[in-house]
Amino acid sequence: MESKLSVNIDWPETVEAPGAPGDKLAAVQEDLESGSVPGSAFLGWLDWADRIDEELLERVESVAAEIREHADVFVLAGIGGSYLGARAVIEALGDPGEAPEIRYAGNQLSGPHHERLLEDIEGRSTYVNVVSKSGTTTETALAFRLLRHHLENRYSEEECARRIIATTDAKEGALVEAAEEAGYRRFVIPDDVGGRFSVLTPVGLLPIAVAGIDVRSLLEGARRMSKRVRDQFESPATRYAHARNYLYEKGMTHELFGSFYPELSYVGKWWQQLFGESEGKEGEGLYPDTVEFTTDLHSMGQYIQQGPRQLFETMPVIDERSSRPEIPYEPNNLDGMNYLSGQPIETVNREALEGTVEAHVDGGVPVIKIGIPRLNADYLGRLLYFFMYSCALSALKLGVNPFNQPGVEAYKTNMFRRLDHPDY
Ligand code: PA5
């Protein structure tokens, strides 16, 4: 039988386990499926993996193959939903020795970062994928301006048009105009898919394919999960949404994505944006944060074990892991580690995970374990879809619109005013 992604929760004695997900969540799911929800214009991600065009997929693969053949460096310029999903998949599954070097830009405004990036790509065959739905996001626009000038100083107009790929809105926005004027190749971000739900559209697919990852398997995984969570009420997505809503109502307002796998670091950041930006509004929402174990057991472990009891953890647990390297034997055993010799280091990681779950649960922290049979494109596709669907359910159950982010404008307005933007 095929192994499935699973959700299992370890409840501390101090927190009563909830009953099964009830009518209210079922009604929310019905509304989501019938499209009668706030933000209903942005539900295109629900069946995107089912309806993606073969022609589009082939184009993504062919542009990616060209980039893989000709680029030393591929720079992905985007922020938030316009880059985190791609980075999450690339860091989880990419083989850095295989693909062109992948660099990220447009996700912050640091001078030294940009200076270093421009120095590093000098003299190396460079392709740029600028990703922005609005085309006006300051971080992305400025990084793209720097990168474009850099390429224009090195390559002919025709060569720049070949090396710059714009992923943006179908019709509107500054990037559409720039692409039309300069002749850049374009991929379209579907109108009905918002940034943080866009990883399976060309926003994520092109960079992921450039990294040599099988985008068809990723989509297949998403399709499998979509079938599993959309066709019935009892599913890992309702289980997860129900548990976190229940814990939130109990005053456990902080959710930690605690991963024992460094390669899932950006899955954590993607998850954090997905839930944070979808739920945190109108005075509501769990505060999502990430911790990396075992590293953070030596920093945040103390707080998690004995600090205020307002938190719970969501923890990926991957079953199949590499059996290499094994811990070597040393005759003098100065560090006392010989009792582990001959064992894969990953065995220690797994026992650290189990020991941590036990300790945190004893300390009053509920742990939601997301079981993943193995880390590959198929299961990652399932995981991403699972989180997106759970997030939509969860936010709708809280009574907020999961698909907008009105609060993001506040810092921009102040920044523009301080910079004497003509319109502010
Ligand atoms: O999830 C979202 O919608 C946001 O994170 C956006 O993706 C992010 O702000 C970038 O926006 P844009 O693609 O318009 O540059």
Residues whose N, C-alpha, C, O or C-beta is under 5 A from the ligand:
A	BS01	PA5	I79 G80 G81 S82 V131 S132 K133 S134 G135 T137 G194 G195 R196
